[in-house]
Amino acid sequence: VIIPKPTTCGAARSLHQVSYNGYFSLYDSENKPYLAFCDFQSDPGFAWTLIESLSLNHGKSSAFRKSFGINVPSNECVPNWSNYRLSKARMTTIKNAASSTHFRATCNFNSDTEKGLQNHRDYLKVSFCAYNYLLVVRNSWTCAVVDYINIRGTSCSKCSIPFYSAVANHLQSIVPHAKVNCGRFDVPNSTQNEHVFGSYYGFNNQFSCASSSSSTTNWWIGGAYYD
């Protein structure tokens, strides 16, 4: 009997017939196993594979102000929430799986709770159909219609949001820029140069990913599962 070797958390869920969050063995393009964190609970009907989690201190460091198109893996063998990033090759294998249709960013995911997230405040979910540059050094602003975005309690669905990444810029949006570009998403009480979900050259400590130096920003690739 040939046992399938899952490349995504969705595949691991199907193989092991589980519905709880936790660490599972996935396989990269070289057929090598590695440990990955899987979330099956916080977004009903979706399976998510963690590709990066950084504390604010690490996220605003030059080492991690990098596009996902730049290969800067960190602690791949020891998944953790403050200083973790998969290699670009492993991210690519996850993204290229047929079941991978979306990416998302969350704040302060808590693996010690059943669901991981208390709510969807400070949350981003985007389809690859709308924005297929997750693993690309884009070097320009790009408008993308998101499934959902919530910044400090202000949210919208199916609205156009500007995104940017570059060699020295993690994938991000900037709140004042979003107010006057693309779909003109207006978040009240923004601060100057308020970055969300990455780079954090400027930030608002009312945004939960940036509320303290140990707050975390978590990035995921995933897709729907069908039982």
C-alpha positions in Angstrom: 0.0 0.0 0.0 1.3 3.4 -1.0 0.7 5.9 1.7 0.2 9.5 0.4 2.6 12.1 1.4 0.7 15.3 2.0 2.1 18.6 0.8 -0.5 20.8 2.5 -2.5 20.9 5.7 -5.7 20.2 3.6 -4.1 17.0 2.4 -2.9 16.1 5.9 -6.5 16.6 7.2 -7.8 14.2 4.6 -5.1 11.6 5.2 -5.4 11.5 9.0 -9.1 12.2 9.2 -8.6 14.9 11.8 -10.3 18.3 12.5 -8.2 19.6 15.4 -5.4 22.2 15.0 -1.8 21.1 15.5 1.5 20.1 14.0 1.6 17.6 11.1 4.3 16.3 8.8 4.2 17.7 5.3 6.5 16.9 2.4 8.4 19.3 0.2 9.2 19.1 -3.5 12.2 16.9 -2.7 10.0 14.5 -0.8 11.5 15.5 2.5 9.3 15.7 5.6 9.0 18.7 7.8 6.8 19.8 10.6 4.1 22.4 9.9 1.3 24.0 11.9 -2.2 23.4 10.5 -5.4 25.3 11.4 -8.7 23.7 10.6 -10.8 25.5 13.2 -10.6 29.3 12.9 -12.1 29.6 9.4 -14.9 27.0 9.0 -14.5 24.9 5.9 -10.9 26.0 5.3 -7.6 24.3 6.0 -4.6 26.6 6.5 -0.9 25.9 6.5 1.3 28.4 8.4 4.1 29.8 6.2 5.4 32.6 8.5 4.9 33.9 12.0 6.8 36.9 13.3 6.7 39.0 16.4 6.5 42.8 15.8 10.2 43.0 16.8 11.2 40.5 14.2 8.7 41.7 11.6 10.2 45.2 11.6 13.8 44.0 11.4 15.7 44.3 8.2 16.1 40.5 8.1 12.3 40.0 7.6 11.3 43.1 5.8 11.5 40.9 2.7 9.0 39.9 0.0 7.9 36.3 0.1 9.8 36.2 -3.2 13.0 36.4 -1.3 14.3 33.1 0.3 14.9 33.9 4.0 13.8 30.8 5.9 13.9 30.9 9.7 13.5 28.0 12.2 12.0 25.7 9.7 12.8 22.7 11.9 11.4 24.3 15.0 8.1 26.0 14.2 7.2 28.8 16.6 5.2 32.0 16.6 7.8 34.7 17.0 10.5 33.9 14.5 9.4 31.4 11.8 9.4 31.4 8.0 9.4 28.6 5.5 11.8 28.5 2.6 10.5 29.9 -0.7 10.7 26.4 -2.1 8.4 25.0 0.5 6.0 27.9 0.2 5.9 27.3 -3.5 5.1 23.6 -3.1 2.2 24.5 -0.8 0.9 27.2 -3.1 1.1 25.0 -6.2 -1.1 22.3 -4.7 -4.5 22.1 -6.4 -6.3 22.7 -3.1 -4.5 26.0 -2.4 -6.7 28.8 -3.5 -6.2 31.5 -0.9 -3.7 33.2 1.4 -4.5 35.1 4.6 -2.9 37.0 7.5 -3.9 36.9 11.1 -2.7 38.5 14.3 -1.7 36.7 17.5 -2.9 33.3 16.6 -3.0 31.2 19.8 -2.3 27.6 19.3 -3.2 26.8 22.9 -6.9 27.5 22.2 -9.2 25.2 20.3 -9.9 27.7 17.4 -6.7 29.8 17.6 -8.5 33.0 16.9 -11.2 34.7 19.1 -12.6 36.6 16.2 -11.7 38.0 12.7 -10.6 41.4 13.8 -7.3 42.5 12.1 -7.6 39.8 9.5 -7.0 39.5 5.8 -8.2 36.8 3.3 -7.4 36.9 -0.4 -7.7 34.5 -3.3 -4.9 33.7 -5.6 -7.3 34.4 -8.4 -7.4 38.1 -7.2 -3.7 38.4 -6.3 -1.3 35.8 -7.6 1.9 37.6 -6.6 2.3 36.3 -3.0 5.7 34.7 -3.8 6.8 37.4 -6.3 9.0 40.4 -5.7 6.4 42.8 -7.1 8.2 46.2 -6.7 4.9 48.0 -7.3 1.5 48.7 -5.8 -1.2 46.3 -7.0 -5.0 46.6 -6.4 -6.6 43.3 -5.4 -10.2 42.5 -4.6 -10.0 40.8 -1.2 -12.5 38.2 0.2 -12.3 40.0 3.5 -10.2 42.6 5.4 -10.6 43.9 8.9 -8.3 46.7 10.2 -9.0 47.8 13.8 -12.6 46.8 13.6 -13.3 48.4 10.2 -14.0 45.8 7.6 -15.2 45.2 4.1 -15.8 42.2 1.8 -15.0 42.1 -1.9 -13.4 45.5 -1.8 -10.2 46.6 -3.7 -7.1 47.0 -1.5 -3.6 48.1 -2.5 -0.7 45.7 -1.8 3.0 46.2 -2.1 6.1 44.1 -1.7 9.7 44.5 -2.7 13.2 43.2 -1.9 13.2 45.3 1.3 9.4 45.3 1.9 7.3 42.4 3.2 3.9 42.1 1.5 1.8 44.7 3.2 -0.8 47.4 2.8 -0.6 50.9 4.2 -3.8 52.3 5.7 -3.5 56.0 4.5 -2.6 54.7 1.0 -5.6 52.4 0.9 -7.9 55.4 1.8 -7.1 57.2 -1.5 -6.3 54.3 -3.8 -8.0 51.3 -5.3 -11.4 50.9 -3.6 -10.6 53.7 -1.1 -10.9 51.6 2.0 -11.2 54.2 4.8 -10.1 53.1 8.3 -10.7 55.9 10.9 -7.9 57.2 13.1 -5.1 56.0 11.0 -1.5 57.0 11.9 1.1 58.3 9.5 2.6 55.6 7.3 0.5 52.9 9.1 1.7 49.5 7.8 -0.5 46.5 8.3 0.4 42.8 8.1 4.1 43.4 7.3 7.3 45.6 7.3 5.9 47.9 10.0 8.0 51.0 9.1 5.1 52.8 10.7 2.4 51.2 12.8 -0.6 51.8 15.0 -0.5 50.0 18.3 -4.3 49.7 18.2 -3.8 47.2 15.3 -3.4 44.0 17.2 -0.5 42.6 15.2 1.4 45.7 16.5 0.0 46.2 20.0 3.2 45.2 21.7 6.7 44.1 20.7 5.7 40.4 21.1 2.5 40.6 19.1 2.6 38.3 16.1 1.6 38.5 12.5 0.8 35.1 11.0 0.7 34.3 7.2 -1.0 31.2 5.8 -1.8 29.4 2.5 -4.9 27.3 2.3 -8.1 26.3 0.7 -11.5 24.8 1.2 -11.9 21.2 2.3 -14.8 18.9 1.5 -15.8 16.1 3.9 
